[in-house]
Amino acid sequence: MEILRKQFGEYKGEPVYSFTFQNNQGMKVTCISLGCIITEVLTPNKAGEFENVVLGFDDVNNYIENSPYFGAVVGRVAGRISSGSFDLDGKTYTLPKNESDNHLHGGPEGFDRKLWKAEIVEHENEVGVEFSYLSKDGEAGYPGNLSVKVTYLLNNQNELLISYAATTDKKTLVNLTNHTYFNLSGDVKTDILSHKLKLKSKQFLELSEQLIPTGAFLDTENTPFDFRKGKTIQEGITADHDQVKLVGQGIDHPFVLEENHNQEIILLDEQSGRKLIVETDEPSVVIYTSNMMDDSFQIRDVQSKKYLGICLETQGLPDSIHHAEFSPCILDVGEKYKTTTKYTFTTAD
């Protein structure tokens, strides 16, 4: 196993470093110190050919100017916070609004736009990077000095483990996720409409016109959102359903997970034979089929367009601070925020 560190570019006059780590099976992961962004994941297809299975860029400027959060860690709070404000212990906190009247993915200068400190991690059977960042009290409107660590570890079973940890000196909100767009066709040869998704979820959250959870839990049964038996993305996004139409003929919804650490999310591309298994201790996953991606930029050699990638954003339920019935995303002094998600890359049997 090996890891290579080099300069990727500059951001605000500071160097941005890339880290490429490879296991003994030949699988490679590259990430950068800007936003903990995963820029490439090279995995084999059923013929043993290694290709990139995530969307990304080769330079810093594209990540700043064009990226819809490709590969980034988003926070302090993933998803939308209604009206860009929240109350905590009787005090109102106002956050920057960067999507209509709402605060999205930590705001315009969220964790995806921060330079993280990086330390290489090397063990006998795994290799990777530990990123750390101190989000100071008042940053993006949030209370508390939040000390955050994100660790990427690759082992010889072609498993990529993402671990998140945080502590605070004042009660605050935290709900982190990774916003990688997967495309298992390899080097973005096709869109993801023929990918099959199997998801252990009986319920998803209804969204308002502003894509904020209304608080209603809807049953997936007899809807396009029922992926329990597995079906193609095409079958889900072409359906005549108000919630599918609401997000631009696609999916951009939180799903409540029935199980944890038991193959609860499986993505398969039958053409390449690549299969991705996602297992987590988080209560939910936001599935996003890139239905709002426009055609205004290039993704390496490919023109951007709808449905080029699918995000599997494991996290707590979005906007939970405004919904008492959701699992809370409040972190208090003396508590530790800890969560892990494992991505296993394999090929179909």
C-alpha positions in Angstrom: 0.0 0.0 0.0 1.3 3.5 -0.8 0.4 7.1 -0.7 1.6 10.0 -2.8 1.4 13.7 -1.8 1.8 16.6 -4.2 0.6 20.1 -4.8 -2.7 20.3 -6.6 -2.9 24.1 -6.9 -3.5 27.2 -4.8 -6.5 28.7 -3.1 -6.5 32.2 -1.7 -2.7 32.2 -1.9 -2.3 29.0 0.0 -1.2 25.6 -1.4 -3.8 22.9 -2.0 -2.4 19.4 -1.7 -3.6 16.1 -3.3 -3.2 12.7 -1.7 -3.4 9.6 -3.8 -3.5 6.3 -2.0 -3.5 2.8 -3.5 -4.1 -0.6 -2.0 -2.6 -3.9 -3.0 -5.5 -4.6 -5.4 -4.7 -1.6 -7.5 -7.6 0.5 -6.3 -6.7 4.2 -6.0 -8.4 7.2 -4.2 -7.3 10.8 -4.6 -8.5 13.6 -2.3 -7.4 17.2 -1.8 -7.0 19.5 1.2 -9.6 21.9 -0.2 -12.9 20.7 1.3 -11.6 17.2 1.8 -12.7 16.7 -1.8 -12.5 13.3 -3.3 -11.4 13.9 -6.9 -10.9 10.4 -8.2 -11.7 6.8 -7.3 -10.3 4.2 -9.6 -11.8 0.8 -9.4 -11.9 -2.3 -11.7 -14.9 -3.3 -13.9 -15.8 -7.0 -14.4 -12.9 -7.3 -17.0 -10.4 -5.9 -14.5 -10.1 -2.5 -16.2 -9.5 0.4 -13.8 -11.5 3.6 -14.4 -12.6 6.6 -12.4 -16.1 6.2 -10.8 -16.7 9.7 -9.4 -17.2 13.1 -10.9 -14.5 15.7 -10.4 -11.9 18.1 -11.8 -8.2 18.4 -12.3 -7.8 21.9 -11.0 -8.8 24.1 -8.1 -10.5 26.8 -10.2 -13.1 24.5 -11.5 -13.9 23.3 -8.0 -14.4 27.0 -6.9 -16.3 28.2 -10.0 -18.3 25.2 -11.3 -18.5 22.5 -8.8 -21.9 21.4 -7.4 -20.1 20.1 -4.3 -18.3 17.4 -6.2 -16.7 15.0 -3.7 -16.7 17.5 -0.9 -17.4 17.3 2.8 -20.2 19.7 3.5 -21.1 21.4 6.8 -21.3 22.4 9.5 -24.8 21.2 8.5 -25.5 19.2 5.4 -28.7 20.1 3.5 -31.0 23.1 3.8 -31.8 25.0 7.0 -35.2 26.7 6.5 -35.1 30.6 6.4 -31.4 30.6 7.2 -31.9 30.8 10.9 -32.5 28.6 14.0 -33.2 29.0 17.7 -31.0 27.3 20.3 -31.4 27.7 24.0 -33.6 30.8 23.5 -31.1 32.5 21.2 -31.7 33.1 17.5 -28.8 32.4 15.1 -28.8 33.9 11.6 -27.0 32.1 8.8 -26.0 33.3 5.3 -28.6 32.3 2.7 -27.2 30.8 -0.5 -30.2 29.1 -2.0 -33.3 31.2 -2.2 -34.4 32.0 1.4 -32.4 29.1 2.8 -29.0 28.1 4.1 -27.5 25.2 2.1 -24.6 22.9 2.9 -23.0 25.3 5.4 -23.5 28.4 3.3 -21.4 30.0 0.5 -18.2 29.6 2.5 -18.9 26.2 4.1 -16.5 23.3 4.8 -16.2 22.6 1.0 -14.4 26.0 0.6 -12.0 25.5 3.6 -8.4 24.4 3.5 -8.0 21.5 5.9 -4.8 20.4 7.6 -3.8 16.9 6.5 -1.8 14.1 8.0 -1.0 10.9 6.2 -2.2 7.7 7.9 -0.4 4.4 7.2 -1.1 1.1 8.9 -0.3 -2.4 7.8 -3.6 -3.0 6.1 -4.9 0.5 5.4 -3.7 3.8 4.2 -5.3 7.3 3.9 -5.5 10.8 5.2 -6.8 12.5 8.4 -8.1 16.0 7.7 -8.7 18.5 10.5 -10.2 22.0 10.7 -11.2 24.4 13.4 -14.4 26.2 12.6 -14.3 29.2 14.8 -17.2 30.5 16.9 -19.5 32.6 14.7 -18.2 31.2 11.4 -21.2 31.1 9.0 -23.3 32.2 11.9 -22.9 29.1 14.0 -22.1 29.2 17.7 -19.0 27.5 19.2 -15.5 26.6 18.2 -16.0 23.4 16.4 -13.0 21.1 16.1 -13.6 18.7 13.2 -11.7 15.7 11.9 -12.5 13.7 8.7 -10.5 10.5 8.0 -10.4 8.6 4.7 -9.0 5.1 4.9 -8.6 2.6 2.1 -7.9 -1.1 2.8 -7.1 -4.2 0.8 -10.8 -5.3 0.6 -11.5 -2.3 -1.7 -13.3 -0.6 1.2 -13.1 3.2 1.7 -14.0 4.2 5.2 -15.0 7.8 5.9 -15.0 8.7 9.6 -16.2 12.0 11.0 -15.5 13.4 14.5 -16.2 16.8 16.1 -16.2 18.5 19.5 -17.4 22.0 20.5 -16.9 24.5 23.3 -20.5 25.8 23.0 -23.7 24.1 22.1 -24.0 24.0 18.3 -25.3 22.1 15.3 -23.3 19.6 13.2 -24.4 17.1 10.5 -21.7 16.2 8.1 -21.7 14.2 4.9 -19.6 13.6 1.8 -21.1 14.9 -1.4 -19.4 12.6 -4.0 -21.2 12.0 -7.3 -20.8 8.3 -8.3 -20.9 7.0 -11.8 -20.0 3.4 -12.0 -19.9 3.2 -15.8 -16.2 4.3 -15.5 -14.8 7.6 -16.8 -18.3 8.9 -17.2 -19.0 6.8 -20.3 -22.8 7.0 -19.7 -25.2 8.7 -17.4 -26.5 6.9 -14.3 -30.1 6.3 -15.5 -29.4 2.6 -16.1 -27.7 2.1 -12.7 -29.7 0.0 -10.3 -30.3 1.1 -6.8 -31.3 -1.1 -3.9 -32.2 0.7 -0.7 -33.5 -0.5 2.6 -36.0 2.2 3.3 -39.7 2.2 3.9 -40.1 6.0 4.3 -38.8 9.2 2.7 -39.4 12.8 3.7 -41.9 15.0 1.8 -40.3 18.2 0.5 -41.9 21.7 0.2 -41.7 23.9 -2.9 -38.4 25.2 -1.5 -37.1 21.6 -1.0 -37.3 21.8 2.7 -38.7 18.8 4.6 -42.4 19.5 5.5 -42.1 17.1 8.5 -44.2 14.4 6.9 -42.8 10.9 6.6 -44.2 9.3 3.4 -44.3 5.5 2.8 -42.1 4.4 -0.2 -44.5 1.5 -1.0 -46.4 2.0 -4.3 -44.3 5.1 -5.1 -41.3 5.7 -7.4 -39.3 6.0 -4.2 -39.5 2.3 -3.3 -36.1 0.9 -4.1 -36.3 -2.0 -1.6 -36.3 -4.7 -4.3 -33.9 -2.8 -6.5 -34.7 -0.9 -9.8 -33.1 1.5 -12.2 -32.8 5.2 -11.5 -34.7 5.6 -14.8 -37.7 3.9 -13.3 -37.7 6.2 -10.4 -37.1 9.6 -12.1 -39.5 9.2 -15.1 -42.5 8.6 -12.9 -45.5 10.9 -12.7 -45.3 11.8 -9.1 -45.5 15.3 -7.5 -42.3 14.8 -5.5 -40.4 13.6 -8.5 -41.5 16.7 -10.5 -40.8 19.0 -7.7 -37.1 18.5 -7.8 -36.8 18.8 -11.6 -37.8 15.2 -12.6 -35.5 13.3 -10.3 -34.8 12.5 -6.7 -33.3 14.8 -4.1 -34.9 13.3 -1.0 -33.9 12.0 2.4 -34.7 8.3 3.0 -35.0 6.8 6.5 -32.8 3.7 6.7 -34.3 0.5 8.1 -30.9 -1.0 8.9 -27.3 0.0 9.5 -24.1 -1.7 8.5 -25.9 -4.4 6.6 -25.7 -3.6 2.9 -28.4 -1.0 3.3 -27.5 0.9 0.1 -26.4 -1.0 -3.1 -25.6 0.7 -6.4 -25.0 -1.5 -9.5 -24.0 -0.8 -13.1 -24.7 -4.0 -15.0 -22.8 -2.9 -18.1 -19.5 -2.5 -16.3 -20.3 -5.0 -13.6 -19.3 -2.5 -10.9 -21.1 -2.6 -7.6 -21.0 -0.1 -4.7 -22.2 -1.1 -1.2 -22.7 1.7 1.3 -23.0 0.9 5.0 -23.4 3.6 7.7 -24.4 4.3 11.3 -26.4 7.3 10.1 -30.2 7.3 10.3 -30.8 8.4 6.8 -29.4 9.0 3.3 -30.1 11.8 0.9 -30.3 10.4 -2.6 -29.6 13.0 -5.3 -29.7 12.1 -9.0 -28.0 15.3 -10.2 -31.3 16.3 -11.8 -30.4 20.0 -11.3 -27.0 19.9 -12.9 -26.9 22.2 -16.0 -24.7 22.0 -19.1 -22.6 25.1 -18.4 -19.2 23.4 -17.7 -16.9 20.5 -18.5 -16.2 17.6 -16.2 -12.8 16.7 -17.5 -13.6 15.5 -21.1 -17.3 15.3 -20.6 -20.0 18.0 -20.9 -22.0 18.5 -17.8 -25.7 17.6 -17.9 -28.5 16.1 -15.9 -28.2 12.6 -14.4 -24.4 12.2 -14.8 -23.9 11.2 -11.2 -25.7 10.0 -8.1 -25.0 11.2 -4.6 -25.5 8.9 -1.6 -25.3 11.4 1.3 -25.4 9.5 4.6 -26.4 11.9 7.4 -28.9 12.9 10.0 -32.3 14.1 8.6 -32.0 17.6 7.1 -33.4 20.7 8.8 -33.8 18.7 12.0 -33.4 21.8 14.2 -36.9 22.8 13.0 -38.5 19.4 13.4 -38.7 17.9 16.9 -39.7 14.5 15.5 -36.4 14.2 13.6 -33.2 12.9 15.1 -31.4 16.0 16.5 -28.2 17.4 15.1 -27.3 19.3 18.3 -23.8 18.8 19.7 -23.2 20.0 23.3 -20.0 20.8 25.2 -18.4 17.5 26.5 -20.1 15.4 23.8 -18.4 13.8 20.8 -19.9 13.8 17.3 -18.8 10.5 15.7 -20.1 8.7 12.6 -18.7 6.4 9.9 -19.7 5.4 6.5 -18.1 2.5 4.5 -18.0 2.3 0.7 -17.2 -1.2 -0.6 -16.3 -1.3 -4.3 -16.7 -4.7 -5.9 -18.1 -6.4 -9.0 -21.4 -8.2 -9.4 -21.5 -12.0 -8.9 
